[in-house]
Amino acid sequence: MFKEKMVTTAIPERVFTLCKIVEKKPISISALKEKMEPDYLNQTSSYYSDYRTAANELKLISISDNMVMLAVEPSVIMSTASMRKYINGMLEEFQKGQFYQVTQAYYQLGNSVLTGEKNVSTLSSKIKQMINQEVDAPAMRAWRFWVSFLGLGYLQDMFIIPNADVFLADVISIAGFEKNRTYSFGDFINRILPYSKMIVDYNPSNKILNYGVSNGLRSLHDAGVIKLEHILDQEDIWNLYPFKAHVISGTVTNITVIK
């Protein structure tokens, strides 16, 4: 799912449920499959190997001697939110994977995704050209589940609205900012960049943030999680995607983490 091709069967909810089962104690591969997909349901298709592989890729579980066990602290899977934060902290490990590259390309498209047909499946050809990697419609349908779960956009039917507010909130927490301390915006970017190169296209020559990242920062500002400011006489000036209707319409120089 993250290392190679995305599949619609490896959805976040199945990965989380699998982890909660093995949290109690190690369990055999076959017994785990029976708990996830009981024989009495008479399912014609088995999805078990797909979401087990996703959990293994994410290092949530380990498999040894035909036994599956939890590979992280129980606190990581205390909730779907804690699992999401854990995954958001390790996405940079999958730079060569389809999910990473598709997400990166989608954010590069900016607000152009708002025009035309609102169905991510139809974007497969365009994304394929951008990343020079095979991407089909089923892969894009799989992508939308995870990009929504990880807080990189809002799912509306088959369309993803680029807004990285939840993802950025997780990354800000992981990066260990001091609360109520004002940082230069360049310092802020440098601190979150190790976890967010997938969506933050850092170019020190122009200091421009894309549409989806700008949406996320403004949403966090509005929610009181951060405070964005343009302080006069500051030289470290960054450009958000223009939005005249917002109080932070264009440029920022400083950020304070509040929550």
N, C-alpha and C positions, 0 to 999 in steps of 0.2 A: 504493500500500500504506500509506504513512504520511501522505500529503497528502489522500487521498480514501478510497475504499472499499477494504477489505482483501480480498485474493484468496488462495485456498489455494495457487495455483501459484507465488507469489512467496515461496518458503521460504528461510530463511537459508542453507542449504547451497548452493542454486543461485546466490544472490547472491555468496557467497564464491568459488565455483568460477569464475564469470564474471570476478570481479576478478583472480583468479590468472592467468587466461588473458591478460588485457590488461596485466598487470603487465610482461610481457616486452617488448611493443612495441604501439603502436597497431594496430588491426585493423579492417577494414571491418565494417559492421553485418551484412552477409550472411555473411561468412566466420566471424564470431563465432557466428552462429546455427548454422552448419554444424558448428562444433566442439562446441557445446552440445547440438545435436539433429541428429546426422548423418542424411542422407537414407536411408542404408541400413537404418536402424531402422524405416522406414515407419510413423512415428507418425501416428496419425489426428488428433491435436491438437497444437498448438504452444503452449508456455508461455513462449517466449523473451521476447516483448515485456513480459510481466508482471514477470519478475524483472529484466530490464534496466531497466525503469522504476523499480523499487524501488532498484536500485543508483544510478540517476541522482538520485532524490529524496534519497538519503542522501549525495549529493555524493562518492560513492566513485569514480564515473566521470564523464567528460564526453564529449559527442558533438558533433563538428564536421565539416562536409563529409563526412558519411556514414562518419566514422571514430570508433571508440570508443577512449578512452585512459584510463589510470588518473589520477584527479584528486587522489589523496592520496599521502603518502610510502609507499614499500613496507613500512615498519615497521607501518603501520596494518593491513595484511592479512598480516602475517607468520604469524598464526594466527587461528583463529576467536575465540579469547579477546581478541586485540588488536583485531579488528574489532568485537567486542561492546563493548569499553570505549569505542572511538571513537563508536559509535552511542549508547551510554548518555550520553555527554557532550553530545549534540546533540538529544535528544528534545524538549526544551522549544521547539524551533523548529517543532514540529508540533502546537501546542496546538489548532488547529482541525480536525485530522485525526481520522479514525475510530479509529485505534489508540490515540492519546493519550486521547481521551474515553472509550472503552470501558474502558481500564485504570484511569483515574481513578474511573469509576463502580464498577468491580469492587472496588477497594480501599475505597470508601465503604460497600460492603455489609458489610464486616467479617466476623465469624465466621458470619453468617447463611448464607454460601455453603456451610457445612459441613452444613446441613440440607437435606432434600429430595433430588431426583434429582441425581446427580453427572455431569451432562453439560452442558458450556458452551453447546451449541447451544440447549438449552431456555431459556437465559437471555436469548435475543435480544429477546423481547418486553419483559421487564423493563428491560433496558439501554436499549432504544429509548425507553421512557418517561422514563428518568432523564436521558438526554442530548438528548432531543427531536431525534433524528436517526435516519434509517432504518438499522436493523441487522438483517440476516437470519442464518439459521443458518450458511450458508457463510462469512460474514464472521467469525462467532465461531470457526468451525473454523480459519480462517486466523490469527486472533488468538492462539490457543493455541500455535501453533508459535513465534511471535515472543516472546510473553510468557515462555515457557519458556527460549528461547535467550538472552534479555536478562537472565535471572536475577531475574525478578520473581515467580516462582512455580514450583512443582514439578508437572510434568505426570504425572498418574496416569490412564491411559486417556484419557477425554474430560473429565477434571476437573483444574482448576488449584488447587493448594493455595497460598494467598497467603503468600509468604515472600520478602522482597526482599533476602536476604542477599548474593547475588552482585552484584546491581545496586548496592546500597549500598557494597559493597567497591570497586567501580569508581568510584563517585562520590567516595568518601573519598580514593581515590588521585588523582583528577582535581583535587580541591579543594586539594590540597597541604598537608595537615596535617603538622606536625612529629611524628616518631616519639617515643614515650615522654614526650610532654608532655601534661599533664592540662588539658582544656578544660572550661569550664562547658558544660552541655548546651545552653543557649540559643545560645552562640557556635557550637557544633557545628552546630546546626540552621541558623543563619544562613549558615554556610559551604557547606552542602550544598544549601540551598534553591534556588539558581539552576539546579541540575541536576535537582531532584527534586520540583518542585511538583505533578507528575503524581500522586504517591502520598503526599506529605507535606502534609496539610491543615493548614497552619499557622494556628493561632488563638491569639494571645498572651494572650487572656483566660482560656483553660482549659488550654493546654499539654498536650493529650491526643494521643497518637499512636495510629493505628489498628492493627488486628489484624495486617495483613500487614507493616507497617513494624516493629512490635514483635517479631514472629516473626523478622524479618531481623536486628534488632539483637541479640536473644538468641542467635541462631545464630552470629553473628560473635563474640560474647562467649565462647561455649562453645568456639569454634575457636581462641581466643587471638588473634584479629585486633584486637579492641578490648577494653577493660575498662570495664564500666559500674559506676558506684558511686552510692550515696546517702550523701553526706557530711553529717553532722549540722551544724546551724546554717547551712547554705547556703540562700539564699532562692530560687535559680533551680531550682525543683522541677518536673519533668516527669513525666507519667503514661504508662507503657506500658500496653498492654492487660493486664488482670490475669491472672496465671498463678501460682497459689500453689505449684505444684510446682517452680518455677524459683527459683534463688538470687536472681535479680533479679525479684522477684514483682510489683512495682508501680511505685514511683517511683524516679527517677534525678535526680542533680544534676550529675554530672560524667562525662566520658568520656576515656579515654586510647587513642590509636591506637598499637598495638604493632607490627603488621606492615604 
